[in-house]
Amino acid sequence: MSHDQEVISKTCPCGSGKPFAYCCEPFVQGQKPAPTAEALMRSRYTAFALGAIDYLIDTTAPEKRGEDDAEILADQVKYTNWTGLSILSTEQGGRSDELGCVEFEAAFETEDQAGTLYEKSNFRKENNYWLYVDGEVEIRT
Ligand SMILES: [Zn+2]
């Protein structure tokens, strides 16, 4: 754990190369909304990496939230170690857009496997806050 914290204090888990405090931290901490769909996607990856479950639920479209989300997410963050993010493409999702799509790959490790999660995610903006709606997910191990 202390090793992870050291890494986080240097650069953001999302792989932007920027310090955490100048990248995803203000979004994950709720200090300001992510300005673009890609920024939200990155901050959600970071939230997965850090176990910021409330942020993951808050940034999911209300109609897509489930009663068991907190439990499911708690299990996921406990057993999955996210080891890298690559953004493959983005469509819309800019500051003046209401909808956006982000295609990405996220590398992960669990106790018994390592793989890549590929996803094309859909986002929409509501009251200036981007929300994750749904996505096409493929797990490659
Ligand atoms: Zn970041």
Backbone and ligand atoms as CSV (ligand in chain L), in Angstrom:
chain,resi,resn,atom,element,x,y,z
A,1,MET,N,N,0.824,-1.210,0.000
A,1,MET,CA,C,0.000,0.000,0.000
A,1,MET,C,C,0.857,1.258,0.000
A,2,SER,N,N,1.880,1.310,0.840
A,2,SER,CA,C,2.684,2.531,0.905
A,2,SER,C,C,3.399,2.770,-0.429
A,3,HIS,N,N,3.742,1.684,-1.103
A,3,HIS,CA,C,4.371,1.845,-2.405
A,3,HIS,C,C,3.396,2.508,-3.377
A,4,ASP,N,N,2.144,2.031,-3.374
A,4,ASP,CA,C,1.125,2.620,-4.238
A,4,ASP,C,C,0.945,4.099,-3.938
A,5,GLN,N,N,0.923,4.445,-2.675
A,5,GLN,CA,C,0.716,5.844,-2.304
A,5,GLN,C,C,1.855,6.724,-2.810
A,6,GLU,N,N,3.042,6.200,-2.763
A,6,GLU,CA,C,4.194,6.955,-3.289
A,6,GLU,C,C,4.025,7.240,-4.765
A,7,VAL,N,N,3.604,6.202,-5.502
A,7,VAL,CA,C,3.430,6.350,-6.944
A,7,VAL,C,C,2.365,7.403,-7.217
A,8,ILE,N,N,1.271,7.345,-6.461
A,8,ILE,CA,C,0.158,8.263,-6.668
A,8,ILE,C,C,0.575,9.708,-6.419
A,9,SER,N,N,1.404,9.932,-5.413
A,9,SER,CA,C,1.804,11.303,-5.100
A,9,SER,C,C,2.654,11.880,-6.217
A,10,LYS,N,N,3.218,11.041,-7.047
A,10,LYS,CA,C,4.030,11.550,-8.152
A,10,LYS,C,C,3.199,11.782,-9.401
A,11,THR,N,N,2.656,10.717,-9.956
A,11,THR,CA,C,1.900,10.893,-11.195
A,11,THR,C,C,0.524,10.259,-11.066
A,12,CYS,N,N,-0.374,10.749,-11.882
A,12,CYS,CA,C,-1.758,10.284,-11.821
A,12,CYS,C,C,-1.847,8.826,-12.277
A,13,PRO,N,N,-2.670,8.021,-11.615
A,13,PRO,CA,C,-2.828,6.619,-12.025
A,13,PRO,C,C,-3.333,6.465,-13.460
A,14,CYS,N,N,-3.989,7.488,-14.020
A,14,CYS,CA,C,-4.572,7.348,-15.362
A,14,CYS,C,C,-3.528,7.339,-16.457
A,15,GLY,N,N,-2.264,7.590,-16.110
A,15,GLY,CA,C,-1.202,7.474,-17.101
A,15,GLY,C,C,-0.996,8.725,-17.937
A,16,SER,N,N,-1.585,9.842,-17.533
A,16,SER,CA,C,-1.426,11.086,-18.295
A,16,SER,C,C,-0.007,11.633,-18.191
A,17,GLY,N,N,0.717,11.185,-17.147
A,17,GLY,CA,C,2.055,11.706,-16.905
A,17,GLY,C,C,2.034,12.967,-16.058
A,18,LYS,N,N,0.829,13.475,-15.747
A,18,LYS,CA,C,0.714,14.681,-14.927
A,18,LYS,C,C,0.634,14.299,-13.453
A,19,PRO,N,N,1.004,15.238,-12.557
A,19,PRO,CA,C,0.828,14.949,-11.133
A,19,PRO,C,C,-0.655,14.716,-10.831
A,20,PHE,N,N,-0.921,13.801,-9.921
A,20,PHE,CA,C,-2.290,13.455,-9.553
A,20,PHE,C,C,-3.110,14.705,-9.206
A,21,ALA,N,N,-2.506,15.622,-8.455
A,21,ALA,CA,C,-3.212,16.822,-7.987
A,21,ALA,C,C,-3.633,17.734,-9.135
A,22,TYR,N,N,-2.949,17.633,-10.281
A,22,TYR,CA,C,-3.278,18.474,-11.428
A,22,TYR,C,C,-3.977,17.684,-12.515
A,23,CYS,N,N,-4.382,16.458,-12.188
A,23,CYS,CA,C,-5.036,15.626,-13.201
A,23,CYS,C,C,-6.386,15.171,-12.656
A,24,CYS,N,N,-6.504,13.926,-12.220
A,24,CYS,CA,C,-7.809,13.382,-11.841
A,24,CYS,C,C,-8.238,13.710,-10.413
A,25,GLU,N,N,-7.298,14.097,-9.552
A,25,GLU,CA,C,-7.655,14.270,-8.144
A,25,GLU,C,C,-8.820,15.251,-7.907
A,26,PRO,N,N,-8.814,16.459,-8.512
A,26,PRO,CA,C,-9.928,17.383,-8.240
A,26,PRO,C,C,-11.286,16.824,-8.656
A,27,PHE,N,N,-11.303,15.952,-9.674
A,27,PHE,CA,C,-12.567,15.361,-10.115
A,27,PHE,C,C,-12.997,14.277,-9.124
A,28,VAL,N,N,-12.053,13.381,-8.800
A,28,VAL,CA,C,-12.372,12.263,-7.904
A,28,VAL,C,C,-12.752,12.780,-6.510
A,29,GLN,N,N,-12.144,13.899,-6.108
A,29,GLN,CA,C,-12.460,14.487,-4.798
A,29,GLN,C,C,-13.721,15.343,-4.834
A,30,GLY,N,N,-14.304,15.513,-6.013
A,30,GLY,CA,C,-15.533,16.294,-6.133
A,30,GLY,C,C,-15.319,17.799,-6.063
A,31,GLN,N,N,-14.084,18.241,-6.312
A,31,GLN,CA,C,-13.807,19.686,-6.258
A,31,GLN,C,C,-14.290,20.412,-7.507
A,32,LYS,N,N,-14.241,19.722,-8.642
A,32,LYS,CA,C,-14.803,20.301,-9.873
A,32,LYS,C,C,-15.171,19.172,-10.826
A,33,PRO,N,N,-16.125,19.466,-11.744
A,33,PRO,CA,C,-16.534,18.411,-12.671
A,33,PRO,C,C,-15.506,18.209,-13.781
A,34,ALA,N,N,-15.371,16.972,-14.236
A,34,ALA,CA,C,-14.489,16.685,-15.367
A,34,ALA,C,C,-15.043,17.410,-16.594
A,35,PRO,N,N,-14.193,18.175,-17.304
A,35,PRO,CA,C,-14.699,19.020,-18.394
A,35,PRO,C,C,-15.045,18.273,-19.679
A,36,THR,N,N,-14.482,17.105,-19.878
A,36,THR,CA,C,-14.738,16.360,-21.118
A,36,THR,C,C,-15.039,14.898,-20.780
A,37,ALA,N,N,-15.609,14.196,-21.769
A,37,ALA,CA,C,-15.902,12.779,-21.572
A,37,ALA,C,C,-14.606,12.007,-21.304
A,38,GLU,N,N,-13.538,12.368,-22.019
A,38,GLU,CA,C,-12.267,11.669,-21.805
A,38,GLU,C,C,-11.745,11.920,-20.387
A,39,ALA,N,N,-11.862,13.157,-19.916
A,39,ALA,CA,C,-11.403,13.473,-18.550
A,39,ALA,C,C,-12.206,12.670,-17.528
A,40,LEU,N,N,-13.507,12.532,-17.768
A,40,LEU,CA,C,-14.322,11.737,-16.844
A,40,LEU,C,C,-13.898,10.272,-16.889
A,41,MET,N,N,-13.676,9.774,-18.107
A,41,MET,CA,C,-13.271,8.382,-18.261
A,41,MET,C,C,-11.949,8.118,-17.519
A,42,ARG,N,N,-11.008,9.025,-17.723
A,42,ARG,CA,C,-9.712,8.893,-17.032
A,42,ARG,C,C,-9.896,8.912,-15.518
A,43,SER,N,N,-10.752,9.822,-15.051
A,43,SER,CA,C,-10.926,9.942,-13.603
A,43,SER,C,C,-11.639,8.716,-13.040
A,44,ARG,N,N,-12.500,8.080,-13.857
A,44,ARG,CA,C,-13.152,6.857,-13.397
A,44,ARG,C,C,-12.149,5.707,-13.348
A,45,TYR,N,N,-11.239,5.672,-14.314
A,45,TYR,CA,C,-10.167,4.668,-14.259
A,45,TYR,C,C,-9.353,4.860,-12.968
A,46,THR,N,N,-9.012,6.120,-12.712
A,46,THR,CA,C,-8.258,6.449,-11.497
A,46,THR,C,C,-9.040,6.026,-10.251
A,47,ALA,N,N,-10.359,6.267,-10.270
A,47,ALA,CA,C,-11.192,5.890,-9.126
A,47,ALA,C,C,-11.200,4.370,-8.938
A,48,PHE,N,N,-11.206,3.631,-10.052
A,48,PHE,CA,C,-11.102,2.172,-9.955
A,48,PHE,C,C,-9.767,1.788,-9.335
A,49,ALA,N,N,-8.696,2.453,-9.792
A,49,ALA,CA,C,-7.357,2.130,-9.299
A,49,ALA,C,C,-7.223,2.440,-7.807
A,50,LEU,N,N,-7.922,3.477,-7.349
A,50,LEU,CA,C,-7.793,3.909,-5.946
A,50,LEU,C,C,-8.884,3.356,-5.036
A,51,GLY,N,N,-9.911,2.770,-5.649
A,51,GLY,CA,C,-11.024,2.274,-4.839
A,51,GLY,C,C,-11.980,3.361,-4.393
A,52,ALA,N,N,-12.116,4.412,-5.199
A,52,ALA,CA,C,-13.042,5.511,-4.870
A,52,ALA,C,C,-14.448,5.154,-5.371
A,53,ILE,N,N,-15.091,4.280,-4.613
A,53,ILE,CA,C,-16.360,3.692,-5.046
A,53,ILE,C,C,-17.475,4.728,-5.166
A,54,ASP,N,N,-17.564,5.650,-4.236
A,54,ASP,CA,C,-18.622,6.668,-4.287
A,54,ASP,C,C,-18.546,7.470,-5.580
A,55,TYR,N,N,-17.328,7.785,-5.988
A,55,TYR,CA,C,-17.159,8.561,-7.219
A,55,TYR,C,C,-17.646,7.764,-8.425
A,56,LEU,N,N,-17.357,6.460,-8.423
A,56,LEU,CA,C,-17.786,5.613,-9.541
A,56,LEU,C,C,-19.307,5.570,-9.622
A,57,ILE,N,N,-19.958,5.499,-8.489
A,57,ILE,CA,C,-21.429,5.474,-8.479
A,57,ILE,C,C,-21.978,6.845,-8.875
A,58,ASP,N,N,-21.404,7.904,-8.321
A,58,ASP,CA,C,-21.885,9.266,-8.620
A,58,ASP,C,C,-21.753,9.623,-10.093
A,59,THR,N,N,-20.776,9.040,-10.777
A,59,THR,CA,C,-20.549,9.394,-12.177
A,59,THR,C,C,-21.174,8.372,-13.127
A,60,THR,N,N,-22.021,7.495,-12.610
A,60,THR,CA,C,-22.789,6.575,-13.450
A,60,THR,C,C,-24.182,7.179,-13.652
A,61,ALA,N,N,-24.705,7.108,-14.878
A,61,ALA,CA,C,-26.044,7.639,-15.154
A,61,ALA,C,C,-27.037,7.020,-14.172
A,62,PRO,N,N,-27.908,7.830,-13.568
A,62,PRO,CA,C,-28.800,7.336,-12.505
A,62,PRO,C,C,-29.587,6.081,-12.894
A,63,GLU,N,N,-30.057,6.020,-14.154
A,63,GLU,CA,C,-30.875,4.866,-14.560
A,63,GLU,C,C,-30.036,3.598,-14.714
A,64,LYS,N,N,-28.705,3.730,-14.692
A,64,LYS,CA,C,-27.825,2.561,-14.840
A,64,LYS,C,C,-27.281,2.080,-13.499
A,65,ARG,N,N,-27.619,2.788,-12.433
A,65,ARG,CA,C,-27.122,2.366,-11.117
A,65,ARG,C,C,-27.958,1.208,-10.600
A,66,GLY,N,N,-27.305,0.295,-9.900
A,66,GLY,CA,C,-28.025,-0.829,-9.320
A,66,GLY,C,C,-27.877,-0.813,-7.813
A,67,GLU,N,N,-28.789,-1.477,-7.144
A,67,GLU,CA,C,-28.758,-1.514,-5.677
A,67,GLU,C,C,-27.459,-2.108,-5.139
A,68,ASP,N,N,-26.913,-3.072,-5.894
A,68,ASP,CA,C,-25.737,-3.784,-5.404
A,68,ASP,C,C,-24.424,-3.178,-5.889
A,69,ASP,N,N,-24.496,-2.033,-6.550
A,69,ASP,CA,C,-23.287,-1.461,-7.157
A,69,ASP,C,C,-22.137,-1.289,-6.168
A,70,ALA,N,N,-22.436,-0.752,-4.998
A,70,ALA,CA,C,-21.365,-0.489,-4.038
A,70,ALA,C,C,-20.649,-1.788,-3.667
A,71,GLU,N,N,-21.440,-2.851,-3.482
A,71,GLU,CA,C,-20.872,-4.151,-3.116
A,71,GLU,C,C,-20.033,-4.736,-4.264
A,72,ILE,N,N,-20.602,-4.673,-5.469
A,72,ILE,CA,C,-19.918,-5.230,-6.641
A,72,ILE,C,C,-18.606,-4.479,-6.871
A,73,LEU,N,N,-18.675,-3.148,-6.779
A,73,LEU,CA,C,-17.479,-2.332,-7.006
A,73,LEU,C,C,-16.431,-2.579,-5.922
A,74,ALA,N,N,-16.897,-2.759,-4.688
A,74,ALA,CA,C,-15.956,-3.008,-3.590
A,74,ALA,C,C,-15.175,-4.297,-3.847
A,75,ASP,N,N,-15.865,-5.305,-4.359
A,75,ASP,CA,C,-15.202,-6.564,-4.701
A,75,ASP,C,C,-14.213,-6.367,-5.834
A,76,GLN,N,N,-14.664,-5.625,-6.851
A,76,GLN,CA,C,-13.795,-5.402,-8.009
A,76,GLN,C,C,-12.504,-4.696,-7.619
A,77,VAL,N,N,-12.626,-3.636,-6.825
A,77,VAL,CA,C,-11.411,-2.885,-6.510
A,77,VAL,C,C,-10.506,-3.689,-5.568
A,78,LYS,N,N,-11.112,-4.604,-4.825
A,78,LYS,CA,C,-10.323,-5.415,-3.903
A,78,LYS,C,C,-9.487,-6.457,-4.653
A,79,TYR,N,N,-10.072,-7.026,-5.706
A,79,TYR,CA,C,-9.418,-8.159,-6.364
A,79,TYR,C,C,-8.731,-7.795,-7.671
A,80,THR,N,N,-8.912,-6.563,-8.136
A,80,THR,CA,C,-8.337,-6.193,-9.424
A,80,THR,C,C,-7.345,-5.049,-9.238
A,81,ASN,N,N,-6.202,-5.232,-9.876
A,81,ASN,CA,C,-5.158,-4.223,-9.845
A,81,ASN,C,C,-5.060,-3.638,-11.255
A,82,TRP,N,N,-5.377,-2.368,-11.407
A,82,TRP,CA,C,-5.347,-1.738,-12.734
A,82,TRP,C,C,-3.943,-1.235,-13.002
A,83,THR,N,N,-3.379,-1.670,-14.129
A,83,THR,CA,C,-1.957,-1.419,-14.349
A,83,THR,C,C,-1.651,-0.507,-15.537
A,84,GLY,N,N,-2.667,-0.022,-16.232
A,84,GLY,CA,C,-2.356,0.905,-17.330
A,84,GLY,C,C,-3.577,1.221,-18.170
A,85,LEU,N,N,-3.632,2.446,-18.652
A,85,LEU,CA,C,-4.765,2.890,-19.473
A,85,LEU,C,C,-4.263,3.460,-20.782
A,86,SER,N,N,-4.893,3.063,-21.891
A,86,SER,CA,C,-4.637,3.730,-23.171
A,86,SER,C,C,-5.963,4.153,-23.767
A,87,ILE,N,N,-6.052,5.414,-24.133
A,87,ILE,CA,C,-7.227,5.923,-24.838
A,87,ILE,C,C,-6.991,5.656,-26.324
A,88,LEU,N,N,-7.917,4.951,-26.962
A,88,LEU,CA,C,-7.744,4.594,-28.368
A,88,LEU,C,C,-8.396,5.620,-29.291
A,89,SER,N,N,-9.569,6.096,-28.921
A,89,SER,CA,C,-10.225,7.119,-29.737
A,89,SER,C,C,-11.302,7.807,-28.928
A,90,THR,N,N,-11.664,8.998,-29.350
A,90,THR,CA,C,-12.785,9.704,-28.724
A,90,THR,C,C,-13.650,10.284,-29.844
A,91,GLU,N,N,-14.950,10.304,-29.591
A,91,GLU,CA,C,-15.891,10.948,-30.511
A,91,GLU,C,C,-16.701,11.931,-29.688
A,92,GLN,N,N,-16.798,13.163,-30.146
A,92,GLN,CA,C,-17.482,14.225,-29.397
A,92,GLN,C,C,-16.929,14.253,-27.966
A,93,GLY,N,N,-17.793,14.495,-26.989
A,93,GLY,CA,C,-17.322,14.487,-25.597
A,93,GLY,C,C,-16.521,15.717,-25.224
A,94,GLY,N,N,-16.569,16.744,-26.062
A,94,GLY,CA,C,-15.836,17.979,-25.764
A,94,GLY,C,C,-16.614,18.885,-24.828
A,95,ARG,N,N,-16.010,20.000,-24.512
A,95,ARG,CA,C,-16.600,20.925,-23.539
A,95,ARG,C,C,-17.992,21.402,-23.934
A,96,SER,N,N,-18.262,21.514,-25.247
A,96,SER,CA,C,-19.569,22.041,-25.664
A,96,SER,C,C,-20.519,20.927,-26.104
A,97,ASP,N,N,-20.099,19.666,-25.966
A,97,ASP,CA,C,-20.956,18.546,-26.363
A,97,ASP,C,C,-21.817,18.055,-25.209
A,98,GLU,N,N,-22.893,17.353,-25.581
A,98,GLU,CA,C,-23.778,16.752,-24.574
A,98,GLU,C,C,-23.580,15.246,-24.508
A,99,LEU,N,N,-23.023,14.674,-25.595
A,99,LEU,CA,C,-22.783,13.234,-25.659
A,99,LEU,C,C,-21.340,12.992,-26.066
A,100,GLY,N,N,-20.831,11.841,-25.667
A,100,GLY,CA,C,-19.472,11.525,-26.054
A,100,GLY,C,C,-19.227,10.030,-25.994
A,101,CYS,N,N,-18.190,9.608,-26.715
A,101,CYS,CA,C,-17.854,8.190,-26.767
A,101,CYS,C,C,-16.334,8.082,-26.628
A,102,VAL,N,N,-15.871,7.203,-25.775
A,102,VAL,CA,C,-14.435,7.026,-25.576
A,102,VAL,C,C,-14.119,5.541,-25.682
A,103,GLU,N,N,-13.148,5.228,-26.523
A,103,GLU,CA,C,-12.712,3.851,-26.717
A,103,GLU,C,C,-11.359,3.712,-26.017
A,104,PHE,N,N,-11.238,2.713,-25.175
A,104,PHE,CA,C,-9.988,2.596,-24.415
A,104,PHE,C,C,-9.648,1.147,-24.104
A,105,GLU,N,N,-8.421,0.962,-23.669
A,105,GLU,CA,C,-7.959,-0.331,-23.171
A,105,GLU,C,C,-7.363,-0.110,-21.795
A,106,ALA,N,N,-7.724,-0.971,-20.863
A,106,ALA,CA,C,-7.174,-0.869,-19.522
A,106,ALA,C,C,-6.584,-2.231,-19.141
A,107,ALA,N,N,-5.327,-2.221,-18.771
A,107,ALA,CA,C,-4.660,-3.462,-18.385
A,107,ALA,C,C,-4.924,-3.734,-16.909
A,108,PHE,N,N,-5.130,-5.009,-16.599
A,108,PHE,CA,C,-5.396,-5.360,-15.206
A,108,PHE,C,C,-4.735,-6.668,-14.818
A,109,GLU,N,N,-4.627,-6.853,-13.532
A,109,GLU,CA,C,-4.127,-8.111,-12.972
A,109,GLU,C,C,-5.034,-8.498,-11.820
A,110,THR,N,N,-5.348,-9.773,-11.759
A,110,THR,CA,C,-5.993,-10.291,-10.561
A,110,THR,C,C,-5.047,-11.351,-10.024
A,111,GLU,N,N,-5.466,-12.020,-8.950
A,111,GLU,CA,C,-4.584,-13.009,-8.354
A,111,GLU,C,C,-4.208,-14.104,-9.355
A,112,ASP,N,N,-5.180,-14.480,-10.206
A,112,ASP,CA,C,-4.880,-15.619,-11.092
A,112,ASP,C,C,-4.870,-15.300,-12.582
A,113,GLN,N,N,-5.058,-14.047,-12.958
A,113,GLN,CA,C,-4.929,-13.738,-14.384
A,113,GLN,C,C,-4.551,-12.282,-14.620
A,114,ALA,N,N,-4.010,-12.074,-15.807
A,114,ALA,CA,C,-3.721,-10.710,-16.238
A,114,ALA,C,C,-4.394,-10.560,-17.587
A,115,GLY,N,N,-4.895,-9.392,-17.866
A,115,GLY,CA,C,-5.571,-9.210,-19.139
A,115,GLY,C,C,-5.788,-7.752,-19.454
A,116,THR,N,N,-6.613,-7.549,-20.487
A,116,THR,CA,C,-6.931,-6.201,-20.906
A,116,THR,C,C,-8.438,-6.077,-21.035
A,117,LEU,N,N,-8.949,-5.029,-20.498
A,117,LEU,CA,C,-10.356,-4.715,-20.686
A,117,LEU,C,C,-10.417,-3.696,-21.811
A,118,TYR,N,N,-11.142,-4.067,-22.860
A,118,TYR,CA,C,-11.362,-3.140,-23.972
A,118,TYR,C,C,-12.798,-2.648,-23.862
A,119,GLU,N,N,-12.991,-1.366,-23.965
A,119,GLU,CA,C,-14.360,-0.854,-23.875
A,119,GLU,C,C,-14.569,0.368,-24.747
A,120,LYS,N,N,-15.746,0.403,-25.371
A,120,LYS,CA,C,-16.202,1.605,-26.056
A,120,LYS,C,C,-17.339,2.135,-25.189
A,121,SER,N,N,-17.079,3.220,-24.478
A,121,SER,CA,C,-18.017,3.727,-23.483
A,121,SER,C,C,-18.792,4.929,-24.014
A,122,ASN,N,N,-20.040,5.002,-23.605
A,122,ASN,CA,C,-20.886,6.145,-23.946
A,122,ASN,C,C,-21.088,7.018,-22.719
A,123,PHE,N,N,-20.981,8.316,-22.944
A,123,PHE,CA,C,-21.130,9.288,-21.857
A,123,PHE,C,C,-22.151,10.347,-22.259
A,124,ARG,N,N,-22.791,10.931,-21.270
A,124,ARG,CA,C,-23.634,12.100,-21.556
A,124,ARG,C,C,-23.440,13.130,-20.450
A,125,LYS,N,N,-23.727,14.370,-20.816
A,125,LYS,CA,C,-23.513,15.453,-19.852
A,125,LYS,C,C,-24.861,15.930,-19.324
A,126,GLU,N,N,-24.920,16.085,-18.022
A,126,GLU,CA,C,-26.151,16.537,-17.376
A,126,GLU,C,C,-25.761,17.579,-16.348
A,127,ASN,N,N,-26.364,18.768,-16.438
A,127,ASN,CA,C,-26.054,19.854,-15.495
A,127,ASN,C,C,-24.548,20.075,-15.357
A,128,ASN,N,N,-23.859,20.018,-16.498
A,128,ASN,CA,C,-22.419,20.267,-16.515
A,128,ASN,C,C,-21.561,19.108,-16.012
A,129,TYR,N,N,-22.179,17.993,-15.625
A,129,TYR,CA,C,-21.428,16.821,-15.159
A,129,TYR,C,C,-21.539,15.701,-16.172
A,130,TRP,N,N,-20.391,15.199,-16.587
A,130,TRP,CA,C,-20.387,14.032,-17.469
A,130,TRP,C,C,-20.729,12.787,-16.656
A,131,LEU,N,N,-21.511,11.902,-17.292
A,131,LEU,CA,C,-21.912,10.650,-16.656
A,131,LEU,C,C,-21.583,9.488,-17.583
A,132,TYR,N,N,-21.164,8.374,-16.995
A,132,TYR,CA,C,-20.962,7.142,-17.749
A,132,TYR,C,C,-22.316,6.489,-17.944
A,133,VAL,N,N,-22.676,6.187,-19.207
A,133,VAL,CA,C,-23.981,5.585,-19.482
A,133,VAL,C,C,-23.850,4.074,-19.638
A,134,ASP,N,N,-23.141,3.639,-20.650
A,134,ASP,CA,C,-22.927,2.197,-20.842
A,134,ASP,C,C,-21.785,1.997,-21.825
A,135,GLY,N,N,-21.497,0.739,-22.137
A,135,GLY,CA,C,-20.397,0.496,-23.062
A,135,GLY,C,C,-20.391,-0.928,-23.570
A,136,GLU,N,N,-19.657,-1.104,-24.668
A,136,GLU,CA,C,-19.414,-2.450,-25.178
A,136,GLU,C,C,-18.089,-2.892,-24.578
A,137,VAL,N,N,-18.124,-3.975,-23.830
A,137,VAL,CA,C,-16.941,-4.409,-23.082
A,137,VAL,C,C,-16.448,-5.742,-23.628
A,138,GLU,N,N,-15.145,-5.844,-23.725
A,138,GLU,CA,C,-14.537,-7.106,-24.137
A,138,GLU,C,C,-13.345,-7.343,-23.205
A,139,ILE,N,N,-13.267,-8.506,-22.620
A,139,ILE,CA,C,-12.122,-8.830,-21.770
A,139,ILE,C,C,-11.185,-9.739,-22.560
A,140,ARG,N,N,-9.949,-9.329,-22.658
A,140,ARG,CA,C,-8.961,-10.139,-23.394
A,140,ARG,C,C,-7.895,-10.604,-22.424
A,141,THR,N,N,-7.750,-11.899,-22.289
A,141,THR,CA,C,-6.731,-12.412,-21.353
A,141,THR,C,C,-5.694,-13.225,-22.094
L,1,ZN,ZN,ZN,-5.433,11.448,-14.326
